[in-house]
Amino acid sequence: MQIQAVIFDMDGLLLDTEPIYTQVTQEVVSPYGKNFDWSIKSRMMGRSTDEATEILIAALQLPFSVDEFQAAQAPLFLREFPKANPMPHAVALTERLWALPLPCAVATSSSTEFYRLKTKRHQAWFERFQARVTGDQVPHCKPEPDLFLEAAQRLNTAPRNCLVFEDAPTGVQAAKRAGMAVVAVPAVEMDLAEFSKADEVLSNLGEFNFQAWGLL
């Protein structure tokens, strides 16, 4: 295949926000004697905020509505999201892609508000992406393909010529449903069997082989 554009997930892929989600969620559920672990988190990753919250409340049998739980998290996210740092090799990889030159997009299930909080200290980097699509800009979030298809449209590139980078099983599903190739970069806590449909699985972004994908 000929790669003409690259689409990146954001959370846990470009920005190290997953520890923030874990910390904030644990702060909220601890008073109820609950533990937020990867068996639950892996099911939530990549989904819309409302859907992820529904999964969490059901799994931990919490006495919250979706709105109530999100209200409890909100001031903590406001405090923590701006502290997010780039994931290892993320900046270097995007710099190499832009130098080719190859257009890149961000496609995240995060809301526009959360996107702005997370990227607050990294605006110069994220402004270089030719397209930025958030979860509240499409009808359905991952595992549906809407985010990736919208990103491809904004990049004026056919889905078959797009390469996606993802860290969540739902993201891999969404990319394949969009008809795109996908490279998975799972967290070490994830079960690799959940990424069997990815075209390639890496332990970090620094392992990406440009030549193997015809980009050199």
Residue frames relative to the residue before (quaternion, step in Angstrom):
aa qw qx qy qz dx dy dz
M 1.0000 0.0000 0.0000 0.0000 0.00 0.00 0.00
Q 0.3621 -0.7169 0.5529 0.2220 3.54 -1.21 0.54
I 0.2563 -0.7774 0.5596 0.1299 3.57 -0.54 1.19
Q 0.0534 -0.8188 0.5715 -0.0105 3.56 -0.69 1.13
A 0.7874 0.0705 -0.0496 0.6103 3.58 1.28 -0.19
V 0.2228 -0.7674 0.5903 0.1136 3.55 -1.20 0.60
I 0.1326 -0.7861 0.6023 0.0421 3.56 -0.98 0.95
F 0.1624 -0.8073 0.5654 0.0468 3.55 -0.82 1.07
D 0.4006 -0.5912 0.6408 0.2816 3.48 -1.28 0.64
M 0.3985 -0.7352 0.4892 0.2476 3.62 -1.17 0.28
D 0.7541 0.4090 -0.2348 0.4571 3.59 0.55 -1.17
G 0.8354 0.1252 -0.1261 0.5201 3.55 -0.72 1.10
L 0.6948 0.4257 -0.2577 0.5193 3.57 1.31 -0.03
L 0.7686 0.1963 -0.1090 0.5990 3.56 0.88 -0.99
L 0.7953 0.1757 -0.0724 0.5757 3.56 1.00 -0.86
D 0.4337 -0.7143 0.4987 0.2303 3.55 -1.01 0.88
T 0.1707 0.8284 -0.5077 0.1637 3.56 0.56 1.20
E 0.5095 0.6794 -0.4291 0.3078 3.61 1.13 -0.39
P 0.6363 0.5035 -0.3575 0.4624 3.67 0.92 -0.65
I 0.6090 0.5442 -0.3523 0.4571 3.58 1.12 -0.61
Y 0.6401 0.5131 -0.3239 0.4713 3.59 0.94 -0.88
T 0.6599 0.5096 -0.3087 0.4577 3.58 0.93 -0.87
Q 0.6715 0.5126 -0.2953 0.4462 3.57 0.86 -0.99
V 0.6930 0.4787 -0.2793 0.4610 3.57 0.81 -1.02
T 0.6700 0.4983 -0.3070 0.4567 3.58 0.87 -0.91
Q 0.6509 0.5099 -0.3196 0.4628 3.57 0.98 -0.81
E 0.6017 0.5595 -0.3525 0.4479 3.59 1.05 -0.70
V 0.6992 0.4717 -0.2700 0.4643 3.57 0.96 -0.86
V 0.7562 0.4090 -0.2284 0.4568 3.61 0.90 -0.85
S 0.5022 0.6872 -0.4172 0.3186 3.62 1.16 -0.43
P 0.6575 0.5147 -0.3448 0.4287 3.66 0.83 -0.77
Y 0.6905 0.4474 -0.2721 0.4989 3.59 1.24 -0.33
G 0.5365 -0.6655 0.3766 0.3571 3.55 1.30 0.31
K 0.5080 0.6561 -0.4068 0.3821 3.58 1.20 0.52
N 0.2298 -0.7595 0.5949 0.1283 3.55 -1.27 0.52
F 0.2431 -0.7699 0.5793 0.1122 3.55 -0.75 1.11
D 0.0601 0.8277 -0.5511 0.0867 3.58 -0.33 1.23
W 0.7333 -0.4605 0.2895 0.4080 3.56 -1.34 0.11
S 0.5548 0.5980 -0.4117 0.4063 3.61 1.13 -0.40
I 0.6883 0.4137 -0.2578 0.5372 3.58 1.18 -0.60
K 0.6603 0.5470 -0.3119 0.4093 3.54 0.86 -1.01
S 0.6458 0.5423 -0.3302 0.4241 3.60 0.93 -0.84
R 0.6531 0.5019 -0.3073 0.4767 3.59 1.16 -0.56
M 0.6798 0.5005 -0.2732 0.4612 3.57 1.20 -0.52
M 0.5725 0.6555 -0.3753 0.3190 3.57 1.06 -0.74
G 0.8209 0.2564 -0.2078 0.4660 3.54 -1.00 0.92
R 0.6145 0.5656 -0.3505 0.4239 3.57 1.22 -0.31
S 0.6498 -0.4813 0.3909 0.4397 3.56 -1.28 0.20
T 0.6587 -0.5240 0.3617 0.4009 3.57 -1.21 0.49
D 0.6738 0.4984 -0.3043 0.4527 3.59 0.88 -0.90
E 0.6770 0.4903 -0.3002 0.4595 3.58 0.88 -0.91
A 0.6432 0.5148 -0.3214 0.4668 3.59 0.97 -0.83
T 0.6512 0.5131 -0.3137 0.4629 3.59 0.99 -0.81
E 0.6226 0.5374 -0.3354 0.4594 3.58 1.01 -0.76
I 0.6424 0.5191 -0.3180 0.4655 3.59 0.97 -0.88
L 0.6663 0.5159 -0.2969 0.4490 3.57 0.92 -0.95
I 0.6718 0.5038 -0.3026 0.4509 3.59 0.82 -0.99
A 0.6713 0.4896 -0.2988 0.4695 3.58 0.96 -0.86
A 0.6731 0.5186 -0.3042 0.4307 3.59 0.89 -0.92
L 0.7761 0.3274 -0.1675 0.5123 3.58 0.97 -0.87
Q 0.3466 -0.7654 0.4762 0.2594 3.59 1.34 0.01
L 0.1937 0.8183 -0.5065 0.1907 3.53 0.84 1.10
P 0.4450 -0.7055 0.4866 0.2596 3.61 -1.07 0.72
F 0.4752 0.6492 -0.4421 0.3966 3.58 0.85 1.05
S 0.3559 -0.6125 0.6338 0.3105 3.49 -1.34 0.31
V 0.6813 -0.4592 0.3490 0.4508 3.60 -1.25 0.18
D 0.6748 0.4982 -0.2970 0.4563 3.58 0.88 -0.92
E 0.6525 0.5208 -0.3168 0.4502 3.58 0.96 -0.81
F 0.6696 0.4916 -0.3140 0.4598 3.57 0.91 -0.85
Q 0.6633 0.5002 -0.3079 0.4637 3.57 0.93 -0.86
A 0.6169 0.5369 -0.3411 0.4635 3.60 1.10 -0.65
A 0.6462 0.5096 -0.3149 0.4729 3.59 1.08 -0.72
Q 0.6794 0.4889 -0.2836 0.4680 3.58 1.08 -0.71
A 0.5629 0.6916 -0.3685 0.2627 3.56 1.02 -0.89
P 0.7159 0.4286 -0.3011 0.4616 3.67 0.68 -0.89
L 0.6233 0.5332 -0.3401 0.4600 3.59 1.14 -0.57
F 0.6436 0.4973 -0.3172 0.4876 3.60 1.01 -0.77
L 0.6125 0.5548 -0.3403 0.4487 3.56 1.02 -0.81
R 0.6786 0.4842 -0.2681 0.4829 3.56 1.09 -0.77
E 0.7946 0.3946 -0.1682 0.4297 3.58 0.84 -1.00
F 0.6150 0.6010 -0.3690 0.3526 3.63 0.89 -0.81
P 0.6654 0.5059 -0.3409 0.4303 3.66 0.87 -0.73
K 0.6027 0.5666 -0.3559 0.4349 3.60 1.26 -0.18
A 0.4438 0.7318 -0.4381 0.2749 3.61 1.27 -0.25
N 0.2102 -0.7720 0.5926 0.0927 3.56 -1.03 0.91
P 0.6074 -0.5434 0.4145 0.4050 3.61 -1.19 0.36
M 0.4986 -0.6136 0.5178 0.3267 3.54 -1.19 0.58
P 0.6440 -0.5241 0.3726 0.4144 3.63 -1.14 0.51
H 0.8567 0.1441 -0.1550 0.4704 3.55 -1.05 0.97
A 0.4590 0.7133 -0.4477 0.2828 3.63 1.21 -0.13
V 0.6777 0.4809 -0.3002 0.4684 3.58 0.85 -0.94
A 0.6606 0.5193 -0.3101 0.4446 3.59 0.89 -0.93
L 0.6535 0.5163 -0.3192 0.4522 3.60 0.95 -0.84
T 0.6802 0.4719 -0.3057 0.4704 3.59 0.84 -0.89
E 0.6136 0.5438 -0.3541 0.4498 3.61 1.01 -0.70
R 0.6656 0.4963 -0.3065 0.4655 3.60 0.95 -0.82
L 0.6446 0.5191 -0.3233 0.4588 3.58 1.01 -0.77
W 0.6670 0.4940 -0.3035 0.4680 3.58 0.92 -0.86
A 0.6444 0.5391 -0.3209 0.4373 3.58 1.10 -0.67
L 0.5433 0.6768 -0.3907 0.3068 3.63 1.14 -0.45
P 0.2506 0.6514 -0.0589 -0.7137 1.88 1.73 -1.79
L 0.0827 -0.7785 0.6216 0.0248 3.55 -1.16 0.71
P 0.3955 -0.7315 0.4931 0.2555 3.63 -0.66 1.00
C 0.1327 -0.7954 0.5902 0.0369 3.55 -1.09 0.80
A 0.1216 -0.7761 0.6154 0.0648 3.55 -1.21 0.62
V 0.3030 -0.6817 0.6248 0.2303 3.52 -1.36 0.33
A 0.0138 -0.7791 0.6266 -0.0134 3.59 -0.92 0.92
T 0.1039 0.8309 -0.5277 0.1427 3.55 -0.14 1.32
S 0.4727 -0.6663 0.5001 0.2871 3.56 -1.09 0.72
S 0.4643 0.6734 -0.4458 0.3635 3.60 1.25 -0.17
S 0.5187 -0.6095 0.4971 0.3351 3.54 -1.21 0.54
T 0.6623 -0.4856 0.3778 0.4276 3.56 -1.26 0.27
E 0.6324 0.5397 -0.3309 0.4464 3.59 0.99 -0.83
F 0.6937 0.4574 -0.2833 0.4789 3.59 0.85 -0.93
Y 0.5892 0.5671 -0.3616 0.4478 3.58 1.08 -0.73
R 0.6805 0.4941 -0.2923 0.4553 3.58 0.86 -0.92
L 0.6409 0.5198 -0.3249 0.4621 3.58 1.01 -0.76
K 0.6961 0.4973 -0.2727 0.4402 3.56 0.88 -1.01
T 0.7562 0.3805 -0.1981 0.4940 3.57 1.01 -0.80
K 0.3119 0.8076 -0.4650 0.1851 3.58 1.29 0.06
R 0.7559 0.3651 -0.2022 0.5045 3.60 0.92 -0.87
H 0.7299 0.4061 -0.2114 0.5075 3.60 1.29 -0.09
Q 0.2026 0.8376 -0.4918 0.1246 3.57 1.16 0.57
A 0.6295 0.5455 -0.3515 0.4274 3.61 0.95 -0.78
W 0.6486 0.5082 -0.3053 0.4774 3.59 1.07 -0.78
F 0.7435 0.4319 -0.2495 0.4455 3.59 0.68 -1.05
E 0.5931 0.5647 -0.3726 0.4365 3.60 1.13 -0.45
R 0.6115 0.5614 -0.3512 0.4330 3.59 1.21 -0.33
F 0.5329 0.5848 -0.4216 0.4431 3.60 1.23 -0.22
Q 0.4627 -0.7201 0.4499 0.2549 3.55 -0.81 1.01
A 0.7834 0.0660 -0.0589 0.6152 3.60 1.25 -0.35
R 0.0682 -0.7711 0.6327 0.0206 3.52 -1.18 0.74
V 0.0337 -0.8153 0.5761 -0.0471 3.57 -0.48 1.26
T 0.1344 -0.8010 0.5815 0.0467 3.58 -0.79 1.06
G 0.7069 -0.5260 0.2936 0.3707 3.53 -1.25 0.52
D 0.6874 0.4718 -0.2905 0.4695 3.58 1.12 -0.57
Q 0.6057 0.5596 -0.3515 0.4432 3.59 1.28 0.17
V 0.7309 0.3365 -0.2107 0.5552 3.60 1.29 -0.04
P 0.6313 -0.5622 0.3673 0.3880 3.63 -1.15 0.47
H 0.8207 0.0788 0.0037 0.5659 3.60 0.94 -0.89
C 0.3528 -0.7191 0.5598 0.2121 3.56 -1.10 0.74
K 0.7345 -0.3779 0.3084 0.4718 3.56 -1.32 -0.04
P 0.5372 -0.0783 -0.8383 -0.0502 1.69 -2.17 1.29
E 0.4340 0.6591 -0.4959 0.3623 3.60 1.19 0.28
P 0.5434 -0.6907 0.3867 0.2795 3.62 -1.06 0.67
D 0.3637 0.8041 -0.4389 0.1688 3.59 1.30 -0.21
L 0.6626 0.5237 -0.3137 0.4339 3.60 0.86 -0.96
F 0.7080 0.4593 -0.2665 0.4656 3.56 0.86 -0.95
L 0.6421 0.5144 -0.3296 0.4631 3.58 1.01 -0.73
E 0.6388 0.5117 -0.3232 0.4751 3.58 1.04 -0.75
A 0.6384 0.5207 -0.3264 0.4634 3.58 1.00 -0.80
A 0.6516 0.5123 -0.3161 0.4615 3.59 0.94 -0.87
Q 0.6408 0.5236 -0.3242 0.4584 3.57 0.99 -0.83
R 0.6744 0.4906 -0.2987 0.4640 3.58 0.94 -0.87
L 0.6801 0.4510 -0.2803 0.5055 3.58 1.19 -0.53
N 0.3583 -0.7557 0.4697 0.2826 3.56 1.36 -0.09
T 0.5143 0.6189 -0.4063 0.4328 3.54 1.03 0.94
A 0.4899 -0.6513 0.4898 0.3096 3.59 -0.96 0.81
P 0.5914 -0.6016 0.3950 0.3638 3.63 -0.95 0.79
R 0.6504 0.5384 -0.3295 0.4224 3.61 0.97 -0.79
N 0.7067 0.4279 -0.2530 0.5035 3.60 1.25 -0.34
C 0.5663 0.5843 -0.3799 0.4400 3.58 1.31 0.35
L 0.1821 -0.7456 0.6318 0.1080 3.54 -1.14 0.76
V 0.1856 -0.7965 0.5721 0.0619 3.56 -0.80 1.08
F 0.1810 -0.7284 0.6485 0.1269 3.54 -1.19 0.72
E 0.0444 0.8130 -0.5719 0.1001 3.57 -0.75 1.10
D 0.2281 -0.7664 0.5793 0.1581 3.57 -1.25 0.45
A 0.7058 0.4376 -0.2509 0.4974 3.60 1.29 -0.08
P 0.5733 -0.5955 0.4315 0.3613 3.61 -1.05 0.66
T 0.6332 0.5262 -0.3412 0.4536 3.60 1.00 -0.75
G 0.6378 0.5306 -0.3161 0.4602 3.57 1.10 -0.70
V 0.6219 0.5243 -0.3290 0.4797 3.55 1.06 -0.78
Q 0.6423 0.5205 -0.3202 0.4626 3.59 0.94 -0.89
A 0.6648 0.5176 -0.3009 0.4467 3.56 0.92 -0.95
A 0.6594 0.5129 -0.3078 0.4554 3.59 0.94 -0.88
K 0.6753 0.4786 -0.3025 0.4726 3.59 0.92 -0.85
R 0.6326 0.5182 -0.3318 0.4703 3.60 1.04 -0.71
A 0.6548 0.4935 -0.3019 0.4863 3.57 1.20 -0.56
G 0.4907 -0.6789 0.4160 0.3540 3.59 1.27 -0.14
M 0.5236 0.6432 -0.3916 0.3985 3.55 1.21 0.58
A 0.4936 -0.5944 0.5300 0.3495 3.53 -1.29 0.34
V 0.0892 -0.8205 0.5643 0.0228 3.58 -1.06 0.68
V 0.1877 -0.7375 0.6421 0.0921 3.51 -1.07 0.93
A 0.2050 -0.7946 0.5636 0.0946 3.58 -0.70 1.08
V 0.0656 -0.7671 0.6377 0.0228 3.55 -1.09 0.83
P 0.0586 -0.8580 0.5098 0.0236 3.60 0.43 1.20
A 0.5448 -0.5493 0.5133 0.3714 3.52 -1.32 0.38
V 0.6239 -0.5752 0.3740 0.3743 3.57 -1.12 0.64
E 0.6368 0.5520 -0.3290 0.4261 3.59 1.15 -0.53
M 0.5987 0.6087 -0.3507 0.3849 3.59 1.21 -0.41
D 0.4740 -0.6338 0.5353 0.2950 3.54 -1.26 0.57
L 0.4078 -0.7492 0.4676 0.2320 3.59 -0.52 1.17
A 0.5418 0.6220 -0.4011 0.3984 3.60 1.18 -0.43
E 0.6252 0.5550 -0.3352 0.4344 3.59 1.17 -0.53
F 0.7030 0.4378 -0.2520 0.5007 3.57 1.30 -0.20
S 0.2737 0.8177 -0.4725 0.1821 3.56 1.24 0.43
K 0.6841 0.4887 -0.2914 0.4564 3.60 1.12 -0.51
A 0.4859 0.6489 -0.4423 0.3838 3.59 1.26 -0.03
D 0.5177 -0.6427 0.4668 0.3179 3.58 -1.13 0.62
E 0.7780 -0.0260 0.0239 0.6273 3.56 1.22 -0.54
V 0.1701 -0.7667 0.6115 0.0962 3.56 -1.15 0.69
L 0.0883 -0.7993 0.5945 0.0041 3.57 -0.78 1.11
S 0.4644 -0.6604 0.5033 0.3080 3.57 -1.20 0.41
N 0.7833 -0.0424 -0.0024 0.6202 3.59 1.26 -0.36
L 0.6653 -0.5371 0.3484 0.3841 3.58 -1.22 0.42
G 0.5889 0.6025 -0.3590 0.4017 3.57 1.18 -0.49
E 0.6233 0.5547 -0.3319 0.4401 3.58 1.24 -0.34
F 0.4647 0.7016 -0.4515 0.2965 3.60 1.18 -0.22
N 0.2454 -0.7851 0.5607 0.0944 3.55 -0.82 1.12
F 0.3268 -0.7786 0.5060 0.1760 3.58 -0.25 1.28
Q 0.6677 0.5209 -0.3100 0.4321 3.58 0.92 -0.89
A 0.6460 0.5368 -0.3260 0.4340 3.59 0.98 -0.81
W 0.7234 0.3906 -0.2315 0.5201 3.56 1.18 -0.56
G 0.5555 -0.6597 0.3667 0.3488 3.56 1.25 0.39
L 0.5022 0.6773 -0.4014 0.3577 3.56 1.18 0.54
L 0.6809 0.3960 -0.3076 0.5338 3.60 1.22 0.38
